[in-house]
Amino acid sequence: MKKIPLAEGVKLKGVLTKKISELTNEIQSVSKAIVEKGQTPKPSGRSLSEVEAELAQVRKDSRTLDRLIYRANIDNTVNFKGEELPIVEAIELATQLRAEAALCKDMSRSEKERLYHSTGDNVIFYQVTLYDPEEYRKRANELEKEAHRLSNLINAKNYQVEIEFNDSNYF
């Protein structure tokens, strides 16, 4: 069996998803014909059974590829900040780091103090930020750097790890 890098398998998954969509559309196209009453439709292109057979094979390959990618993402690890993380967990951690960085960036844009709309009783209210926005800006930058470092480790590992999959039908 041919081996491909995990990174190629991840890209191929997108190709297969698109191919499934295209074949589904082709089935819609080849399964109907407009003809005059009493006339026999003339085949145009591939038969419905040919397209259905190809779709079945691509779907099977997609499921197989999913299984291989999931297994590789569980069985292989990256070392991040002294901790060995399965790739699947590292991917989730990178996602969480980016989400936390976005939250910190948003918080860093707050003013330390701003006028709050009055209630009409000649009382002036202020909205006061209970944290230092500059600290959150710095924290956001650090979290983004960590997410980038982790993503680079994941990408490098995806090119080191190989899965057994014959991609010759698609590449």
C-alpha positions in Angstrom: 0.0 0.0 0.0 1.2 3.5 -0.8 2.1 5.9 2.0 1.3 9.6 2.0 2.1 12.3 4.5 -0.7 13.1 6.9 -0.7 16.7 5.7 -1.5 15.4 2.2 -4.2 13.2 3.6 -5.8 16.3 5.3 -5.7 18.2 1.9 -7.1 15.1 0.1 -10.0 15.1 2.5 -11.1 18.4 1.1 -10.7 17.2 -2.4 -12.9 14.2 -1.7 -15.6 16.3 -0.1 -15.7 18.5 -3.2 -15.7 15.4 -5.4 -18.7 14.0 -3.5 -20.6 17.2 -4.0 -19.7 17.3 -7.7 -20.8 13.7 -8.2 -24.1 14.3 -6.4 -24.8 17.2 -8.7 -23.9 15.0 -11.7 -26.4 12.4 -10.5 -29.0 15.0 -10.5 -28.0 16.0 -14.1 -27.8 12.5 -15.6 -30.9 11.1 -13.9 -33.3 13.3 -15.9 -33.9 14.3 -19.5 -36.4 16.5 -21.2 -37.9 14.9 -24.4 -40.9 15.3 -26.6 -43.8 13.1 -25.7 -43.2 9.6 -27.1 -39.5 10.2 -27.8 -36.7 8.1 -26.3 -34.1 10.1 -24.3 -30.6 10.1 -25.8 -27.8 9.4 -23.3 -25.5 12.4 -22.8 -22.3 11.5 -21.1 -22.0 8.9 -18.4 -24.8 6.7 -17.2 -26.5 7.0 -13.8 -25.0 3.7 -12.7 -21.5 4.8 -13.6 -21.8 8.0 -11.6 -23.4 6.2 -8.7 -20.5 3.6 -8.7 -17.9 6.4 -8.7 -19.7 8.2 -5.9 -19.8 5.0 -3.8 -16.1 4.6 -4.2 -15.2 8.2 -3.4 -17.5 8.0 -0.3 -15.7 4.8 0.8 -12.3 6.4 0.3 -13.4 9.4 2.3 -14.5 7.2 5.2 -11.2 5.3 5.0 -9.2 8.5 4.9 -11.1 9.9 7.9 -10.3 6.8 9.9 -6.6 7.0 9.0 -6.4 10.7 9.8 -8.2 10.3 13.1 -6.0 7.4 14.1 -2.8 9.3 13.2 -4.0 12.4 15.1 -4.5 10.2 18.2 -1.4 8.0 17.9 1.1 10.8 17.2 2.2 13.6 19.5 3.8 17.0 19.5 5.9 18.4 22.3 4.6 21.8 23.4 5.9 23.6 26.5 7.4 20.4 27.8 4.2 18.3 27.4 3.5 15.6 24.9 0.1 16.2 23.3 -1.7 14.0 20.8 -2.1 15.9 17.6 -5.9 16.0 18.0 -5.5 17.7 21.4 -2.8 20.0 20.1 -5.2 21.1 17.3 -7.9 21.9 19.9 -5.4 23.7 22.1 -4.3 25.9 19.2 -8.0 26.7 18.5 -8.5 27.6 22.1 -5.4 29.8 22.2 -6.6 31.7 19.2 -10.0 32.2 20.8 -8.5 33.4 24.1 -6.2 35.7 22.1 -9.2 37.2 20.3 -11.0 37.7 23.6 -7.9 39.4 25.1 -7.6 41.7 22.0 -11.2 42.7 22.4 -10.7 43.5 26.1 -7.5 45.4 25.3 -9.6 47.9 23.2 -11.6 49.1 26.3 -11.1 52.5 27.7 -10.0 52.7 31.3 -12.9 55.0 32.1 -15.7 56.5 30.0 -18.8 58.4 30.5 -21.9 56.2 30.9 -25.3 57.5 29.8 -27.1 59.4 32.5 -30.4 58.3 33.9 -31.8 61.9 33.8 -31.4 62.6 37.6 -28.4 64.9 37.1 -26.2 62.0 38.2 -23.2 61.3 36.1 -22.1 57.7 35.8 -18.8 56.3 34.4 -18.1 52.9 33.1 -14.8 51.9 34.7 -12.6 49.0 33.4 -11.6 46.8 36.2 -8.4 45.6 34.6 -5.5 47.0 32.6 -6.3 47.0 28.9 -2.5 47.2 28.1 -1.9 43.9 30.0 -4.6 42.2 27.9 -3.0 43.6 24.7 0.3 42.0 25.7 -1.4 38.8 26.8 -3.2 38.6 23.4 0.2 39.0 21.6 1.7 36.2 23.6 -1.3 33.9 23.1 -1.1 34.5 19.3 2.6 33.6 19.3 1.9 30.4 21.3 -0.9 29.5 18.8 1.5 30.1 15.9 4.3 28.0 17.5 1.9 25.2 18.2 0.4 25.3 14.7 3.9 25.1 13.2 4.7 22.1 15.4 1.4 20.4 14.2 2.2 21.2 10.5 5.7 19.9 10.8 4.4 16.6 12.4 1.8 16.3 9.7 4.6 16.1 7.1 6.6 13.6 9.2 3.7 11.2 9.9 2.6 8.9 7.0 -0.6 7.1 6.5 -1.3 4.1 4.2 -3.6 5.4 1.5 -3.5 5.2 -2.3 -4.2 8.7 -3.5 -3.5 8.0 -7.2 -7.2 8.2 -8.1 -7.2 11.8 -7.0 -3.7 13.2 -7.5 
